[in-house]
């Protein structure tokens, strides 16, 4: 007997199953039929919710962005943290990306759809900007940051970091990535007008990431 599920429950089931398949089997090798068979639904049910496999991938990526933005909001609203601590926790979250999430983002670069990739970058920047601006303004009040252009500084920093550190766009060598991380530390401290060494943990973070990949 076919089990009837509520709209959002069925939609999330399709997304969760597709996410698992994309991460384990790969986006390109996963077919709509693979998704249908694993869930046990008809093709018409799938197309009731999504027009294509590409649309499913797009929503999965947007869901990841939403989770990251939600975590950043929670940090920004924590009254027990100063601005420096909030920036630290957002840049170096306690719950790092899961293996499955990393696989999904790797698959995103194999979709051969620049529009989808661009949309994910733009959405990340648009949603994170007001959150980080609020933190920078807090830092200005606390005296740890000094900049007359908090919003513009945040926009430039997010755009440059999202673009330059995107491993799917550039095939940087480990030493190049580390050098850019050190430069990013310098740029952050200069543009935010904070003390030298305030963001020294950034190159250390990338150094650990590179060591883990070797």
Number of C-alpha atoms within 10 A of each C-alpha: 3 6 6 7 10 7 10 10 10 17 17 12 14 21 19 15 16 27 23 16 20 24 20 15 15 20 23 13 10 16 15 13 14 14 23 18 11 12 14 12 16 11 13 10 13 20 12 9 15 16 10 12 17 15 13 20 22 16 15 20 20 18 13 17 19 16 11 17 19 15 15 21 17 12 22 23 13 10 7 8 13 15 23 18 14 23 20 15 17 18 14 13 15 8 8 9 12 9 9 15 17 13 19 24 19 17 20 24 17 14 15 11 11 12 9 20 18 12 14 18 18 15 14 20 20 13 17 21 23 15 19 23 19 16 23 26 20 17 21 19 12 13 12 18 23 20 17 13 13 20 17 13 17 22 18 14 18 20 16 13 14 15 15 16 15 14 14 16 11 10 11 15 10 16 11 11 19 20 15 18 23 19 14 19 19 16 14 18 19 15 18 20 16 19 12 12 10 15 21 15 16 18 19 14 14 18 17 10 13 15 9 8 7 6
